[in-house]
Amino acid sequence: MSVRYVGLNCSGIVYLSTAKCSRCGDSFTPTAVEAGCFVSSPVDAHAWYDLQVHKAYGVLCCDGLSVTGFTDFLEAMAVGAPCISGTVAESDTESDSDSELPDQPCSPERLSVDRRRFFASFMAFQRARFMCTDLQRLGVTGMDTGALCGCPICSRRPQPPGSEGAEGAQAPEDTPYPLAVAMDACGNKLGHYSSCGAASRDLKPRLSSCFGPVDARVQALHGQGRLNLRSTLGDADADAEADACVCQSSLHCSRPEAPASSGPLDVHGVCGAVCMHGFPVRGIFCDMQTPEQFAYYLLMLGHLVKERPDLKHVYIDFGCRFKHTWSRYVARQPDLPQSAAQLKIMVNWMHGAGHDLACQLTNSGRFTEGAGRQIGEEIEQLWSSTKPVGPLARYMTLARRRDFIEMALASVSRAKSKRVVQLLVRAYKRTVAKIRESEVEVRKAESAARAAGVEDPAAAAARFVQSAVGTSPPGGVPGDTDAWQMDYVLLRLRRAEMEGLKDKAPSLAVVSSSSAVALAAASTSAQITKVDAALRRLEGKHGLLPDGWKQWKRGHGPFDAALQRLCEREVSRCQARIGAYVLEVQHGQQERAQAGCADRETKRIQSRLKRKRSQIRTLLDEMYVWQGMQLGPSSVQRLTEDQVKGLYVPGRQPPWATPSSSDAALNLFHGRKCHEAASELARAREHLGYVQMDKSRLENWISGALACIRAARAAKAATGCQGSVHLLDCHLADIQALHTALGASERLLSMP
């Protein structure tokens, strides 16, 4: 019998001889797997692909190599092989096995490799690989099979057979360990075109690891037309926000709701999560049937906290807005564990830099006590590694696309599993270096503050935070029972201005399109609804009846008094912030001059100075508005362009500067430097402790996993299942390699 062999180095016809046992008389013909190959398909069983071919494409496809490109390479390597036509090269009959190929010289045509059949064989190989590497299928018990089982550090401690009674004798779990995940969506890059694979939409995916219960829930809600925030929150009033987010940044991904799109995509991307070590969280990935919206994150996080009630931290790009929606969701889901209400939702470090300053200080993990240096951008690293897969997956059938993405995620997880010790050592080195660097920065910031006349840098840092965030939430200033009136007046003014914007929306048609008019009117109406909800809360809290709050307008004594105090507060705030930013620009210009020639560092300084100048102009415009309300529009003295540019000259001060205002600006400037340096040092010191916990958890996992797999191996060996024994030996070798690497790094990880 002859088969078509396809390998990396050569391809062609291979003759298979049948051996006959001299004792029993049985005949033996090697199969594809016994020969280290994988068949194409039952339809074309005589095309054998070397296992190295499938392994090679498993690596190359993650770098974006298409099936066509790879099969072209295989054909190019099949030099001198005759081209075989037809679906089956040879039959299984004994007469055909003795047939001979022509003895004439080989045809210049090369062996053709059907890309469709190759890809079918490749995906079948991946399914077989999934089954062979699944420990549960191999009979291993006691290992974690939950959402975080892919990470040796975040997974629960393995319980070898027979150790249940000795659980109390083991060291307790690290209760203060900050178990954390980072969530995000990868948009159209991992989407799917609705015109592709239309005839096979009912086919189900074969692989299910990262995708699972959450995706099934999303599919069901989408089929019912209930994939929206209202249904996810339990048919509550999802339109009226029960919160007022302090962040005013424009976040395009922060959509409470998103209707289905009629565009070319039927899948708009993938929503998922990773742990802080970069391992994909299993069972919570889902295909987005609509553009990104809150419902996906509520479903994912709701499932995850049930799986792991010990989850402490969650990082989301728009966590500042999502955390209030999560609180409402928890209040309406009695089946969630109690720990769900204490979940700390934060903004990723890099994304947080684009949020308002008050939002950064309140919601960014960089300034949150106990967060460590868990940056929260690990999910972006996952999407970056799967980016080359997107152009290939979007043209596949839905079922094959899902399996392909599962394969890519599994590849990331396997690669990280083999390097987890190296990653841990690298994190330890970076953290120790960051502590030393931050200690130097703290000393420099405090020395510069004292040299500038700031006697207490810590107090200056506290004043900086107070000026940016506020002393307390609206209406809750300690010792000032009437402070809520300023917030009430501010909401009243905001409501009136928004109503005016809504009336002026049609004028946008002069300079833009009708769609801009509709967008402006709709967004303004949504903001008015939120402001009205905030007004009703304040009125209910302070007992303002309809007859009472209707009097709150200009000419009403309490309103005018509160407005005057509000204007004074806001003008002072703007002036102090402008003074601090002016100092930053002046110091930045000095840094730029000292840096000398233009390089990456000077460009970074110039970019920072440009942002600061823009913020100064924005604050000036805001100050003029409040001065106009306080003194009247005609009494506002605007700075000329030359005066604004003169602010950036070293030693110059704003026209309104007084000794007290100059001290305030100086305190804000140096307070910010001290607070940022102190926060970096605090996060680094926290993270050093967490890295030590990671090491301890990894040691426990390795010892427990070795015991569990050895027990399963002994059971399989007793039954004579040599195939399972071989696969378990491969797993044992991988884990033993981790044990050896961790032992070699023991001294390094124990350094002070």
C-alpha positions in Angstrom: 0.0 0.0 0.0 1.2 3.5 -0.7 0.2 6.8 0.9 1.0 10.5 0.2 3.4 11.7 2.9 3.6 15.4 3.6 6.5 16.5 5.7 8.4 19.7 6.4 11.6 18.7 4.6 10.2 16.5 1.8 6.9 15.1 0.5 6.0 12.3 -1.8 4.7 8.7 -2.1 5.6 6.4 0.7 5.2 2.6 0.4 4.0 0.8 3.4 5.0 -2.8 3.7 3.0 -5.4 5.6 5.0 -7.5 8.1 3.9 -11.0 9.0 4.6 -12.6 12.4 6.4 -15.9 11.9 4.8 -17.3 15.1 1.2 -16.4 15.1 0.8 -15.5 11.4 -0.8 -12.1 12.0 -0.1 -9.4 9.6 0.9 -5.9 10.7 0.7 -2.7 8.6 1.8 0.6 10.5 -0.9 3.2 10.9 -0.5 6.9 10.5 -0.2 7.6 14.3 2.3 4.7 14.7 4.4 6.3 11.9 4.3 9.7 13.6 1.7 11.1 11.2 -1.8 12.4 11.2 -4.3 11.5 8.4 -6.0 14.1 6.4 -9.6 12.9 6.9 -11.7 9.8 6.7 -12.5 10.8 3.1 -8.9 11.1 2.2 -7.2 8.6 4.6 -4.2 8.1 2.4 -2.8 11.5 2.9 -0.5 11.5 5.9 0.8 14.7 7.4 3.9 14.4 9.6 3.1 15.5 13.2 5.8 18.1 12.9 3.9 19.7 10.1 0.9 20.3 12.3 3.1 21.4 15.2 4.9 23.9 12.9 1.7 25.4 11.6 0.4 25.6 15.2 3.2 28.0 15.9 3.2 29.9 12.5 -0.6 30.5 12.4 -0.3 32.4 15.7 2.1 34.8 13.8 -0.5 35.3 11.1 0.6 32.7 8.4 -2.4 31.7 6.4 -3.2 28.1 5.4 -2.6 28.9 1.8 0.8 30.3 2.5 1.8 27.2 4.5 0.5 24.7 2.0 2.4 26.6 -0.7 5.5 26.1 1.3 4.8 22.4 1.7 4.3 22.1 -2.1 7.5 23.9 -2.7 9.3 21.4 -0.5 7.9 18.5 -2.4 10.6 18.7 -5.1 10.4 16.0 -7.7 7.3 14.2 -6.3 4.7 13.2 -8.9 1.4 15.0 -8.6 -1.4 12.6 -7.5 -4.9 13.4 -8.6 -8.1 12.2 -7.1 -9.4 12.1 -3.6 -7.9 8.7 -2.7 -4.4 7.8 -4.0 -4.6 4.0 -3.4 -7.1 1.6 -2.1 -6.8 -0.9 0.8 -7.0 -3.9 -1.4 -4.1 -6.4 -1.3 -3.8 -6.2 -5.1 -3.4 -2.4 -5.0 -0.8 -2.7 -2.3 1.5 -4.4 -4.8 0.9 -1.9 -7.6 3.9 0.1 -8.7 4.3 3.7 -9.7 5.8 4.4 -13.1 9.5 4.0 -13.3 9.9 7.0 -15.7 11.6 10.1 -14.3 9.5 12.2 -11.9 7.1 14.7 -13.3 8.1 18.3 -12.9 4.8 18.9 -11.3 4.9 18.7 -7.5 2.7 17.0 -5.0 -0.4 19.2 -4.5 -1.6 19.8 -0.9 -5.3 20.6 -0.6 -5.5 23.6 1.8 -9.0 22.7 2.9 -8.2 19.1 3.7 -5.0 20.1 5.4 -6.8 22.6 7.6 -9.4 20.0 8.5 -6.6 17.6 9.5 -4.9 20.4 11.4 -8.0 21.2 13.5 -8.6 17.4 14.1 -5.0 17.3 15.4 -5.7 20.2 17.7 -8.8 18.5 19.1 -6.8 15.3 19.7 -4.1 17.4 21.3 -6.7 19.0 23.6 -8.0 15.6 24.8 -4.5 14.2 25.3 -3.3 17.1 27.4 -6.4 17.4 29.5 -5.5 16.0 33.0 -9.1 15.3 33.9 -9.5 13.0 30.9 -6.2 11.3 31.8 -7.7 10.3 35.2 -6.0 12.9 37.4 -8.1 13.9 40.4 -7.6 16.6 43.0 -6.5 19.3 40.6 -8.4 22.6 40.3 -10.7 22.6 37.3 -12.2 26.1 37.8 -11.8 29.4 36.0 -8.3 30.0 37.2 -7.0 26.5 36.9 -4.7 27.4 34.0 -2.4 29.5 36.2 -0.2 27.5 38.6 -0.1 30.5 41.0 -3.8 31.6 41.0 -5.3 28.1 40.9 -6.5 26.4 44.1 -4.0 24.1 45.8 -4.1 20.6 44.5 -5.4 17.9 46.8 -3.8 14.5 46.1 -5.9 11.4 46.7 -5.8 10.5 50.4 -4.9 14.0 51.6 -8.5 15.1 52.4 -8.2 14.2 56.0 -4.8 15.9 56.3 -6.0 19.2 54.9 -5.9 20.8 58.3 -2.3 19.8 58.7 -1.3 21.7 55.6 -0.3 25.3 55.6 -3.3 27.6 55.3 -4.0 29.5 52.1 -2.6 33.0 51.7 -5.8 34.8 52.8 -4.4 38.3 52.1 -3.3 37.3 48.6 -4.8 39.8 46.2 -6.3 37.5 43.6 -7.0 39.8 40.6 -8.0 39.7 37.0 -8.0 42.1 34.1 -11.0 42.3 31.8 -11.2 43.8 28.3 -12.7 43.3 24.9 -10.9 42.8 21.6 -13.1 44.5 19.0 -13.2 43.9 15.3 -9.8 42.3 15.2 -11.3 39.0 16.4 -14.7 39.6 14.8 -16.4 37.6 12.1 -17.9 38.6 8.8 -21.5 37.6 8.5 -21.1 36.7 4.8 -18.5 33.9 5.7 -19.7 30.4 6.4 -23.4 31.2 6.1 -24.3 27.6 5.3 -22.6 26.2 8.4 -24.0 28.5 11.1 -25.6 25.6 13.0 -22.3 23.7 13.4 -21.1 23.8 17.0 -17.5 24.4 18.1 -15.5 21.3 19.1 -13.2 22.9 21.6 -14.4 24.5 24.8 -12.0 25.8 27.4 -11.9 29.6 27.6 -15.3 29.9 26.1 -18.0 28.3 28.1 -21.0 29.1 30.4 -20.7 32.9 29.9 -20.7 32.6 26.1 -23.7 30.3 26.3 -25.6 32.8 28.4 -24.7 35.6 26.0 -25.9 33.6 23.0 -29.2 32.8 24.8 -29.8 36.4 25.8 -29.0 37.6 22.3 -31.4 35.0 20.8 -34.1 36.3 23.1 -33.4 40.0 22.3 -32.4 40.6 25.9 -28.7 41.2 25.6 -28.8 44.7 27.2 -28.2 46.3 30.6 -31.9 46.4 31.5 -32.3 42.6 31.3 -28.9 41.9 32.9 -29.8 44.1 35.9 -33.1 42.2 36.3 -35.5 44.5 34.4 -34.6 47.4 36.7 -34.6 51.0 35.6 -31.3 50.9 33.8 -31.7 54.3 32.2 -31.6 56.3 35.4 -28.0 56.0 36.7 -28.0 55.6 40.5 -24.5 57.1 40.6 -22.6 60.1 39.5 -19.2 59.2 38.1 -16.6 61.9 38.8 -14.7 61.0 35.6 -15.7 63.2 32.7 -13.3 61.6 30.2 -14.7 60.5 26.8 -14.5 56.7 26.9 -15.8 55.2 23.7 -15.7 51.7 25.2 -17.8 52.8 28.2 -21.2 51.9 26.8 -23.9 50.9 29.3 -25.8 49.6 26.3 -25.1 48.9 22.6 -27.8 47.8 20.1 -27.1 45.2 17.5 -25.3 46.5 14.5 -26.4 46.0 10.9 -22.8 46.2 9.6 -20.7 43.5 7.9 -19.9 41.7 11.2 -22.1 39.3 13.0 -19.6 38.8 15.8 -18.0 42.1 16.9 -15.1 40.6 18.8 -14.2 38.7 21.9 -14.6 39.7 25.6 -12.4 38.0 28.1 -10.1 38.2 31.1 -6.7 37.1 32.3 -5.1 36.7 35.7 -2.3 39.0 36.7 0.2 36.4 35.4 -1.3 36.6 31.9 -3.1 33.2 31.9 -6.5 33.3 30.2 -9.4 32.8 32.6 -11.4 29.7 31.6 -15.1 29.6 30.9 -15.8 33.4 30.8 -14.7 34.4 27.3 -17.6 35.2 25.0 -18.2 36.4 21.5 -19.7 39.9 21.4 -23.0 39.8 19.4 -23.2 43.6 19.7 -20.5 46.3 20.2 -18.9 46.4 23.6 -21.3 47.1 26.5 -21.6 46.6 30.2 -23.7 43.5 30.0 -20.8 41.3 28.9 -18.7 42.4 31.9 -21.6 41.9 34.3 -22.1 38.3 33.1 -18.4 37.5 33.1 -17.7 39.0 36.5 -20.9 37.4 38.0 -19.8 34.0 36.9 -16.2 34.5 38.0 -17.1 35.6 41.6 -19.2 32.4 41.9 -16.3 30.3 40.8 -13.8 32.2 43.0 -15.3 34.1 45.9 -11.8 35.0 47.0 -11.4 37.3 44.0 -10.2 40.7 45.4 -9.3 43.1 42.5 -10.6 43.6 39.0 -9.1 45.9 36.4 -11.3 47.4 33.6 -10.5 50.3 31.3 -13.7 52.1 32.4 -13.8 50.7 36.0 -14.6 54.1 37.3 -18.0 53.9 35.7 -18.6 50.2 35.8 -18.1 49.8 39.5 -21.4 51.6 40.3 -23.3 49.4 37.8 -21.7 46.4 39.4 -22.9 47.5 42.9 -26.5 47.7 41.5 -26.1 44.3 39.9 -24.9 42.7 43.1 -27.8 44.2 45.0 -30.2 42.5 42.6 -28.4 39.1 42.5 -28.9 37.3 45.9 -27.1 34.2 44.6 -23.8 36.0 44.5 -21.3 35.4 47.4 -21.1 38.2 50.0 -17.5 38.9 48.8 -19.0 40.3 45.5 -20.0 43.5 47.3 -16.4 44.1 48.6 -14.9 43.5 45.1 -12.4 46.4 44.3 -12.8 47.5 40.7 -10.0 49.7 39.4 -8.8 51.3 36.2 -5.7 49.9 34.5 -2.5 52.0 35.0 -2.0 52.9 31.3 -5.6 53.6 30.5 -6.0 55.5 33.8 -3.5 58.1 32.6 -6.2 59.3 30.1 -8.8 59.8 32.8 -9.4 62.9 34.8 -6.9 63.6 37.6 -9.6 63.1 40.3 -10.5 59.8 38.7 -6.9 58.7 38.6 -6.4 59.4 42.3 -9.6 57.6 43.2 -9.9 54.7 40.8 -6.5 53.9 39.3 -4.6 50.9 40.7 -1.5 53.1 40.8 -2.9 55.1 43.7 -5.0 52.4 45.4 -3.7 51.0 48.6 -3.1 47.3 48.6 -3.1 47.0 44.8 0.6 46.5 44.4 2.2 46.8 41.0 -0.5 44.7 39.3 -0.6 47.1 36.3 -3.9 45.6 34.9 -2.7 45.8 31.3 -2.0 42.0 31.1 -5.2 41.6 29.0 -3.8 44.0 26.4 -0.8 41.7 26.2 -3.1 38.8 25.4 -4.9 40.7 22.7 -1.5 41.7 21.3 -0.4 38.1 21.1 -3.6 37.0 19.3 -3.7 40.0 17.0 -2.2 38.1 14.0 -4.9 35.5 14.4 -7.7 38.0 13.7 -7.3 38.3 9.9 -7.4 34.5 9.6 -10.3 33.8 11.9 -12.8 36.4 10.6 -13.1 34.6 7.3 -13.7 31.1 8.8 -16.9 29.4 9.6 -18.2 30.4 13.1 -17.4 26.9 14.6 -13.9 26.7 13.1 -13.2 30.3 14.1 -14.1 29.6 17.7 -11.9 26.5 17.7 -9.1 28.5 16.1 -9.2 31.2 18.8 -9.4 28.5 21.6 -6.2 27.0 20.0 -4.5 30.4 20.1 -5.4 31.0 23.7 -4.3 27.5 24.7 -1.0 28.2 23.0 -0.5 31.3 25.1 -1.3 29.4 28.2 1.1 26.6 27.4 3.9 29.0 26.7 3.4 30.8 29.9 3.2 27.6 31.9 6.7 26.6 30.8 8.1 30.0 31.6 6.2 30.8 34.9 9.4 30.5 37.0 11.3 32.8 34.7 8.4 35.3 34.7 8.3 35.1 38.5 12.1 35.8 38.8 11.8 38.7 36.3 8.9 40.2 38.3 11.0 39.9 41.5 14.0 41.6 39.9 11.9 44.4 38.5 10.1 45.0 41.8 13.4 45.2 43.8 14.8 47.6 41.2 11.7 49.7 41.3 11.8 49.9 45.1 15.4 51.2 45.0 14.5 53.6 42.2 11.4 54.9 44.0 13.2 55.4 47.3 15.6 57.7 45.4 12.7 59.5 43.8 10.9 60.0 47.1 14.1 61.5 48.6 14.6 63.8 45.6 10.9 65.0 45.7 11.0 65.7 49.4 14.4 67.5 49.2 13.1 69.7 46.3 9.9 70.5 48.2 11.9 71.5 51.3 14.3 73.6 49.2 11.3 75.4 47.7 9.9 76.3 51.2 7.5 73.4 51.7 8.1 72.4 55.3 5.9 69.3 55.3 6.0 67.3 52.0 3.5 64.7 53.3 1.0 67.4 54.2 1.5 69.0 50.8 0.8 65.7 49.2 -2.4 65.4 51.2 -3.5 68.9 50.2 -2.8 68.0 46.5 -5.1 65.0 46.8 -7.7 67.0 48.6 -7.7 69.8 46.0 -8.1 67.3 43.1 -10.6 64.9 44.6 -12.3 67.0 47.2 -12.6 66.7 50.9 -15.5 64.3 50.7 -18.3 63.2 48.4 -20.8 65.9 47.3 -22.9 67.3 50.1 -20.7 65.8 52.8 -18.1 68.3 53.8 -17.3 67.8 57.5 -18.2 70.8 59.7 -20.2 72.5 57.0 -23.9 71.6 57.1 -24.7 73.9 54.2 -22.1 72.5 51.8 -24.7 70.4 50.0 -26.3 73.7 48.8 -23.3 74.5 46.6 -23.6 71.0 45.0 -27.3 71.5 44.5 -26.7 74.9 42.9 -24.0 73.4 40.7 -26.4 70.7 39.5 -29.1 73.4 38.8 -26.7 75.4 36.7 -25.6 72.3 34.8 -29.2 71.3 34.2 -30.0 74.7 32.7 -26.9 74.7 30.5 -27.6 71.3 29.2 -31.2 72.2 28.4 -29.8 75.1 26.3 -27.4 72.8 24.5 -30.3 70.6 23.6 -32.2 73.5 22.1 -29.2 74.6 20.1 -28.5 71.1 18.7 -30.3 71.7 15.4 -27.8 74.5 14.7 -25.1 71.8 14.2 -26.7 71.1 10.8 -25.2 74.2 9.5 -21.6 72.9 10.0 -22.2 69.2 10.2 -24.7 66.5 9.2 -28.1 65.6 10.5 -26.6 62.6 12.3 -24.5 65.0 14.4 -27.7 66.8 15.4 -29.3 63.5 16.5 -26.2 62.4 18.3 -25.8 65.7 20.2 -29.5 65.8 21.2 -29.5 62.1 22.3 -26.3 62.4 24.4 -27.5 65.7 26.0 -30.8 64.1 26.9 -29.0 61.2 28.6 -26.9 63.6 30.6 -30.0 65.6 31.6 -31.5 62.4 32.9 -28.5 61.7 35.1 -28.5 65.3 36.5 -32.2 65.1 37.3 -31.6 61.8 39.2 -28.8 63.5 41.2 -31.1 66.5 42.0 -33.8 64.2 43.2 -31.4 62.4 45.5 -30.2 65.6 47.1 -33.8 66.9 47.4 -34.9 63.6 49.1 -31.9 63.6 51.4 -32.4 67.1 52.7 -36.2 67.2 52.6 -36.7 69.7 49.8 -40.3 69.4 48.7 -41.5 70.4 45.2 -42.8 73.7 46.6 -39.3 74.3 48.2 -36.9 73.4 45.4 -38.9 75.4 42.8 -37.8 78.6 44.6 -34.2 77.7 44.1 -33.3 80.1 41.4 -31.6 83.5 41.0 -33.2 86.0 43.4 -33.8 83.4 46.1 -31.6 84.2 49.1 -30.2 80.7 49.9 -29.6 80.2 46.2 -27.7 83.4 45.7 -25.6 82.8 48.8 -24.7 79.3 47.8 -23.9 80.5 44.3 -21.5 83.1 45.6 -19.7 80.5 47.8 -19.6 78.1 44.8 -18.1 80.7 42.5 -15.4 81.6 45.1 -14.6 77.9 45.6 -14.3 77.2 41.9 -12.3 80.3 41.1 -9.9 79.5 43.9 -9.6 75.9 42.7 -8.9 77.0 39.1 -6.3 79.5 40.1 -4.5 77.0 42.4 -4.5 74.4 39.6 -3.3 76.9 37.1 -0.5 78.0 39.4 0.6 74.4 39.9 0.5 73.6 36.1 2.5 76.8 35.4 5.2 75.6 37.8 5.2 72.2 36.0 5.7 73.9 32.7 8.5 76.1 34.0 10.3 73.1 35.5 9.7 71.1 32.3 11.2 73.7 30.2 14.3 73.6 32.4 14.5 69.8 32.0 14.2 70.2 28.2 17.0 72.7 28.2 19.2 70.5 30.3 18.5 67.4 28.1 20.2 69.1 25.1 19.8 67.5 21.7 16.4 66.2 20.6 15.9 62.5 21.4 13.1 60.3 22.8 13.3 61.8 26.2 13.1 65.4 25.0 10.1 64.5 22.8 8.4 63.0 25.8 9.0 66.2 27.8 7.7 68.3 24.9 4.6 66.2 24.7 4.0 66.6 28.4 4.4 70.3 28.3 2.0 70.6 25.4 -0.7 68.8 27.4 0.0 71.0 30.4 -0.4 74.2 28.3 -3.7 72.9 26.9 -4.9 72.2 30.5 -3.9 75.7 31.6 -6.0 77.3 28.8 -9.0 75.0 29.7 -8.8 76.1 33.3 -8.5 79.7 32.3 -11.7 79.5 30.3 -13.4 77.7 33.2 -12.2 80.4 35.6 -13.6 83.1 33.4 -17.0 81.4 33.5 -17.1 81.4 37.3 -15.9 84.9 37.5 -18.6 86.0 35.2 -21.2 84.4 37.4 -19.7 86.0 40.5 -18.9 89.5 39.2 -20.8 89.8 36.0 -19.6 89.2 32.4 -18.4 92.8 32.0 -16.1 92.5 35.1 -14.1 89.5 33.9 -10.5 90.5 33.0 -9.2 88.0 30.5 -5.5 87.4 30.0 -4.1 88.5 26.7 -2.1 86.0 24.6 1.1 87.6 25.6 0.2 87.3 29.3 -0.6 83.7 28.9 2.7 83.0 27.2 4.4 85.1 29.9 3.2 82.6 32.5 5.7 80.1 31.3 8.7 82.3 31.9 10.7 81.0 34.9 10.0 83.2 38.0 6.8 84.7 36.5 3.5 84.4 38.5 -0.1 84.8 37.4 -1.6 88.3 37.8 -3.9 87.2 40.6 -0.9 85.8 42.6 -0.7 86.6 46.3 1.6 85.2 48.9 -1.1 82.8 50.0 -2.0 81.7 46.4 1.7 81.3 45.5 2.1 79.1 48.5 -0.9 77.1 47.5 0.4 76.6 44.0 3.8 75.6 45.3 2.2 73.1 47.7 0.1 71.6 44.9 3.1 71.3 42.6 5.5 69.7 45.1 2.6 67.8 46.7 1.9 66.1 43.4 5.5 65.1 42.9 5.7 63.7 46.5 2.4 61.9 46.2 3.3 60.2 42.9 6.7 59.2 44.2 5.3 57.9 47.5 2.6 56.0 45.7 5.1 54.3 43.4 7.2 53.3 46.4 4.2 52.0 48.3 2.9 49.9 45.4 6.4 48.4 44.8 6.8 47.4 48.4 3.3 45.9 48.4 4.1 44.0 45.2 7.3 42.6 46.7 5.2 40.8 49.3 2.9 39.6 46.6 5.7 38.1 44.6 6.9 36.2 47.7 3.3 34.9 48.0 3.4 33.9 44.3 6.6 31.9 45.0 5.0 30.1 48.0 1.8 29.3 46.0 3.8 28.0 43.1 5.8 25.7 45.4 2.5 24.4 46.8 1.0 23.8 43.4 4.1 22.0 42.1 4.3 19.6 45.0 0.5 19.0 44.9 0.4 18.5 41.1 3.3 16.1 41.2 1.5 14.0 43.8 -1.8 14.0 41.9 -0.3 13.1 38.6 1.9 10.4 40.1 -1.2 8.8 41.7 -3.0 8.8 38.4 0.0 7.4 36.6 0.2 4.5 39.1 -3.4 3.7 38.5 -3.0 3.8 34.7 0.1 1.6 34.9 -1.8 -0.9 37.0 -4.4 -1.2 34.2 -1.8 -1.5 31.5 -2.8 1.7 29.7 0.7 2.6 28.4 -0.6 5.5 26.2 -2.0 7.4 29.3 1.2 6.5 31.2 3.3 8.1 28.4 1.1 11.3 28.4 1.2 11.6 32.2 5.0 11.2 32.1 5.2 14.2 29.7 3.2 16.2 32.2 5.4 15.1 35.0 8.5 16.1 33.1 7.1 19.6 32.5 6.2 20.1 36.2 9.5 18.6 37.3 11.3 21.1 35.1 9.4 23.9 36.9 10.5 22.4 40.2 14.1 22.3 39.2 14.0 25.9 37.9 12.3 27.1 41.0 14.9 25.4 43.2 17.7 27.0 41.1 16.1 30.4 41.7 15.4 29.9 45.4 18.4 31.9 46.5 17.6 34.7 44.1 13.9 34.9 45.2 15.0 35.0 48.9 17.3 38.0 48.5 16.3 41.0 50.6 
